[in-house]
Amino acid sequence: MTRFGEHMKAPICVLGMHRSGTSCLTGCLEHAGVALGEVVNRSPHNARGNKENKTLRAINEDLLRHNGGSWDRPPATVDWTHEFRLRRDAYLKGVQVETQWGFKDPRCLLTLPFWQEALPDLQLIGTFRHPQAVVHSLSMRPGLVSATQPIVLWRAYNQNLLQICQRQEVPLICFDLPPDRYKARVVDVMRGLKLPMAENAGMFFQADLLRSSDRAIADTDHHSDPSWQSAIALYEKLLEMT
């Protein structure tokens, strides 16, 4: 094993809102040869795990709390102290990998500049999902009540994703694609990242793990709420960038 700091390849960060295919895409990265380190590989709400490192997630959670927010209350700005830099850098120095390393936590869409400060060569890959599907998926989580209206939360996260993609080149994958097209798009993106086992990337995806009701995208034309209208417009912009 070598420590991340001794490795020459730039790490990869998966960007995307909660319930938008981040776990699936991260699993695909792992199959393509990207090391994830110690992550959650099984959880009550995700049969194959959320692929998140608990230490990294805790840093993100504390950073959002430090700025008066949380995962479901995105703060207007994210600033950090020297103490947060020390925690982040200690975590990064402790990462041990055998090959190229990657990580994901949906909160990174809110804290990305904090991680880029330490990882200026960080490679990004994004995933997004129709707002109706995300709102439905969030509602399926027992006891989960978002502090922010789910559609407003969707817009906040994905507006950040759009702005990041407008600043730099980020390959995007839509989680709403039919299974065969999704897997083909994943493999194509992995090839673009020059991953050693890109052809294996689609093997992680299992369509039967998605609830059929989650896969179906309802017609939202009937929504007169401005929040829905702006979310649909944002979704279409992201589609144009894939």
Buried (B, 14 or more C-beta within 10 A) or exposed (E): EEEBEEBEBEBBBBBBBBBBBBBBBBBBBBBBBBBBBEBBBEEEEBEBBBBBBEBBBEBBBBBBEBBEBBBBBBBEEBEBEEEBEEBBEEBBEEBBBEBBBBBBBBBBBBBBEBBBEEBEEBBBBBBBBBBBBBBBBBEEEEEEEBEBEBBBBBBBBBBBBBEBBEEEEBBBBBBBBEBEEBBEBBBBBBEEBEBEBBEBBBBBBEEEEBEEEBBEBEEBEEBEEEBBEBBBEBBEBBEEBB
